[in-house]
Amino acid sequence: MASEFNRRQFLKQTSLSLLALGVGAGARSPFRGESSFAEEINALRAQLLNQVNRERAQAGVGALKLDGLGNDVAQLHATEMAQNNYLNHWGLDGRKPYHRYAFAGGTDATAENDAAADYSAPFPSDDFLDAPLRMHKSMHAEVPPNDGHRQAMLAEQNTHVGFGVATEGLHIRLCEIYVSRYVGIDPYPSVKPPLSRFMFSGRVLDPKYSIEGVDVFYEPPPTPPQRSWLQTARPYGLPENPTSLYIKLPPNKSYDDGTSGSIEIPRPGSFRVPIELSRKERGIYTLVVWLARSENSKLFPATHVCVRAE
């Protein structure tokens, strides 16, 4: 099935491309109060949003809006990285970017870019205002095949973005969270016992898009990594070998694997499907709803809904 190939290919590209980037410099460290720091962060977010939207316009894709939750989640990760002098998509608690956004209350699909500026001497406050834009432009300037950050910035399906910028001592960290908001998800349990079931349902926000399937990914509970492990930037991605769920077919019809599908479409644009937490072990299940704009268009992920089995 062509759609199945597209789903697997997208996951492979995503897991291999989202590499963290470090940018070095040298100068002096500012002191600022909380109110002025918040004003600077808001100004930086506006500047970064304008920059990424200029880049997207040049690429012929739509402009992004700021995402409040994305800002909050990105700010926490940037602050943690700056305070602990590391650059990594993983956090001190072992969670990956889509875990952080989901457990903060988000349901949309996300992609994260991280960058760093580490200084050998204190830097002036003006450099704090300039460094994040320099880091962003450096990521945008990437060339294939090592252009994962640029791909995340210019992905056509993105609708929103959140920015976090933090400084601690001689370290500045930038975190960008790109968001694809296409599906409204009905209330669901964030925690369920292993080997249990629940109904997962929602609706597409734009009728131009159709639901093509749902993938269910399992991974063990995250564990805090060693600080030395966090010092090496590395790609992240969803686990291998998801359980793929398909639209329920009419009677006497079946897919290539002999199944008839489990995703019900009660009315155009809406869906409901039973989800099984199929392992007896604790862990995290991530639910990815796949959408397409037309029958022959490339599929893209619209959700990263995380449920803890414990």
C-alpha positions in Angstrom: 0.0 0.0 0.0 1.4 3.4 -1.0 0.1 5.1 2.2 1.9 2.5 4.4 5.2 3.3 2.6 4.7 7.0 3.2 4.1 6.4 6.9 7.2 4.3 7.4 9.4 6.7 5.3 8.3 9.8 7.3 9.2 8.1 10.6 12.6 7.1 9.3 13.4 10.6 8.1 12.2 12.2 11.3 14.1 9.9 13.6 17.3 10.4 11.6 17.2 14.2 11.0 16.4 16.1 14.2 20.0 16.5 15.4 20.9 19.2 18.0 23.4 21.9 16.9 26.0 23.8 18.9 27.2 27.3 18.1 30.3 28.8 19.8 31.3 32.4 20.5 33.2 34.5 23.0 32.4 37.7 25.1 30.7 38.9 28.6 27.6 37.9 30.8 24.6 40.2 31.5 22.6 40.6 34.8 18.9 41.3 34.5 15.8 41.3 36.6 12.9 38.9 36.0 10.6 41.5 34.5 13.2 42.8 32.0 14.2 39.2 31.2 10.6 38.3 30.4 10.4 41.3 28.1 13.5 40.2 26.3 12.2 36.7 25.9 9.0 38.0 24.4 10.9 40.3 22.0 13.1 37.4 21.0 10.1 35.2 20.3 8.6 37.9 18.0 11.9 38.3 16.2 12.3 34.5 15.7 8.7 34.2 14.6 9.2 37.0 12.0 12.4 35.3 10.8 11.0 31.8 10.4 7.9 33.2 8.6 10.2 35.1 6.2 12.0 31.8 5.5 8.8 29.9 5.1 7.4 32.6 2.7 10.6 32.2 0.6 10.0 28.4 0.5 6.4 28.9 -0.5 4.8 27.5 2.7 2.3 29.1 5.1 3.1 31.3 8.0 3.2 30.0 11.6 1.5 31.4 14.7 3.0 31.4 18.2 1.9 28.5 20.4 1.5 29.4 24.1 2.0 25.8 25.3 5.0 25.4 22.9 6.6 28.6 24.3 6.2 27.2 27.9 7.5 23.7 27.1 10.4 25.1 25.0 11.3 27.6 27.7 11.5 24.9 30.4 13.8 22.7 28.2 16.0 25.6 27.2 16.3 26.6 30.9 17.2 23.1 32.0 19.8 22.8 29.3 21.4 26.2 30.1 21.4 25.6 33.9 23.0 22.1 33.4 25.3 23.0 30.5 24.1 20.4 28.0 22.5 20.2 24.6 20.2 17.3 23.9 16.6 16.5 22.9 16.4 14.3 26.0 15.7 16.0 29.4 17.2 15.2 32.8 14.1 13.0 33.4 14.8 11.0 30.2 11.7 12.3 28.4 11.9 13.2 24.7 10.3 16.3 23.1 6.9 14.7 22.2 6.7 13.4 25.8 7.2 16.9 27.2 4.6 18.5 25.0 2.0 15.8 25.5 2.4 15.6 29.3 2.1 19.3 29.5 -1.4 18.9 28.0 -0.7 19.0 24.2 -2.1 16.6 21.7 -0.6 17.9 18.4 2.3 16.5 16.5 5.6 18.3 17.2 9.2 18.5 16.1 12.0 20.1 18.1 15.1 22.0 17.2 17.8 22.8 19.9 20.9 25.0 19.6 23.6 26.3 21.9 26.1 29.1 22.3 28.8 28.5 24.8 31.2 31.3 25.7 34.7 31.4 27.0 34.2 34.8 28.8 31.3 36.9 30.0 29.2 38.4 27.2 27.3 41.7 26.9 23.5 41.7 27.1 23.3 42.7 23.4 24.8 39.3 22.6 22.0 37.5 24.4 19.6 39.3 22.1 21.6 38.5 19.0 22.7 34.9 19.7 19.3 33.1 19.3 18.7 34.6 15.8 22.3 33.7 14.8 21.7 30.1 16.0 18.3 29.9 14.1 19.9 31.2 10.9 22.7 28.7 11.3 20.2 25.8 11.4 18.3 27.3 8.5 21.5 27.4 6.4 21.9 23.6 6.6 22.2 21.6 3.4 21.1 18.1 2.5 21.5 15.4 3.7 22.3 17.0 7.1 19.4 19.5 7.1 17.0 18.2 9.7 16.6 21.5 11.5 15.8 23.3 8.2 13.3 20.6 7.3 11.5 21.1 10.6 11.4 24.8 10.1 10.0 24.6 6.6 7.7 21.6 7.0 4.5 22.4 5.1 2.2 20.8 7.7 3.4 23.1 10.6 0.9 25.6 11.8 2.4 26.9 15.1 5.7 27.3 16.8 7.0 27.9 20.3 10.4 29.3 21.3 12.4 29.1 24.5 15.6 31.0 25.2 17.7 30.7 28.4 21.0 31.9 29.7 23.0 30.7 32.6 26.6 31.8 33.2 28.4 31.4 29.9 25.7 29.3 28.2 22.8 30.3 26.0 20.3 27.7 24.8 17.6 27.9 22.2 14.7 25.5 21.9 12.2 25.6 19.0 9.0 23.5 19.0 7.2 23.2 15.7 3.5 22.2 16.0 1.1 20.7 13.5 -2.5 21.5 14.7 -5.1 19.7 12.6 -7.0 17.4 15.0 -9.2 18.1 18.0 -8.9 15.2 20.5 -11.7 14.2 22.8 -10.9 13.8 26.5 -8.8 10.7 27.1 -7.1 9.0 30.1 -3.5 10.1 30.5 -2.8 7.1 32.7 -4.3 3.6 32.4 -3.2 0.2 33.8 -1.2 -2.1 31.5 -3.4 -4.6 29.5 -6.3 -2.2 29.6 -8.4 -0.5 26.8 -9.9 2.9 26.1 -11.7 4.7 23.3 -9.6 7.2 21.4 -11.7 9.7 19.4 -11.6 13.2 17.8 -12.2 15.2 14.7 -10.3 16.9 11.9 -10.4 20.7 12.3 -10.2 21.3 8.5 -12.5 19.3 6.1 -9.8 19.5 3.4 -7.9 16.8 5.3 -8.9 13.1 5.8 -7.9 10.5 8.4 -5.8 7.8 6.9 -4.9 5.7 10.0 -3.5 5.6 13.6 -0.2 4.2 14.7 0.3 3.1 18.3 3.9 3.2 19.6 5.1 1.7 22.9 8.3 2.5 24.7 9.5 1.6 28.3 9.2 4.3 31.0 12.0 7.0 30.6 14.9 6.9 33.0 17.1 9.8 33.9 20.3 9.5 31.7 23.8 10.1 33.0 25.0 13.7 32.7 27.8 12.5 30.5 25.3 10.9 28.1 23.5 14.2 27.7 26.7 16.0 26.6 26.5 14.3 23.2 23.8 15.6 20.9 21.8 12.8 19.2 18.7 12.4 17.1 15.4 11.3 18.5 12.4 9.6 17.1 9.4 7.4 17.8 10.1 3.7 18.6 10.2 1.1 15.9 7.4 -1.4 15.0 4.2 0.4 15.9 0.8 -1.2 15.8 -1.0 0.2 12.7 -4.7 0.7 12.8 -6.8 1.4 9.7 -10.2 2.7 8.7 -12.9 0.0 9.1 -13.9 -1.4 5.7 -17.4 -2.4 4.5 -18.5 -6.0 5.0 -16.6 -8.6 2.8 -13.7 -6.2 2.3 -10.2 -6.6 3.8 -6.7 -5.1 3.8 -3.7 -7.0 2.5 -3.0 -8.5 5.9 -6.6 -9.9 6.1 -7.9 -7.5 8.6 -10.9 -5.3 8.0 -9.8 -2.2 10.1 -10.9 -0.9 13.5 -11.2 2.9 13.0 -14.8 4.0 12.9 -15.8 7.2 11.0 -19.2 8.1 12.7 -19.5 11.2 10.4 -17.1 12.9 7.9 -14.0 14.2 9.7 -14.5 12.4 13.0 -13.1 9.1 14.2 -13.2 6.7 17.1 -11.0 3.6 17.6 -10.4 1.3 20.6 -6.8 1.4 21.8 -5.2 -1.6 23.6 -2.3 -1.1 26.0 -1.2 -4.5 25.0 1.9 -5.1 27.2 1.9 -6.1 30.8 4.9 -3.9 31.4 4.7 -0.2 32.4 5.5 2.3 29.7 4.3 5.1 27.4 2.0 4.6 24.4 2.1 7.4 21.8 -0.9 7.7 19.4 -0.2 9.2 16.0 -3.1 10.1 13.8 -2.1 10.3 10.1 -3.8 12.7 7.8 -3.7 13.4 4.0 -5.0 16.4 2.0 -5.9 14.3 -1.0 -5.9 10.6 -2.0 -2.4 10.7 -3.6 -0.7 13.2 -1.2 2.0 12.4 1.3 0.7 11.5 4.7 1.8 13.5 7.8 1.4 13.0 11.5 -1.1 15.2 13.3 -1.0 14.0 16.9 1.5 12.8 19.5 -0.9 11.8 22.2 0.9 10.1 25.1 -0.7 7.7 27.6 1.2 6.2 30.5 0.6 2.6 31.4 1.2 2.1 35.1 
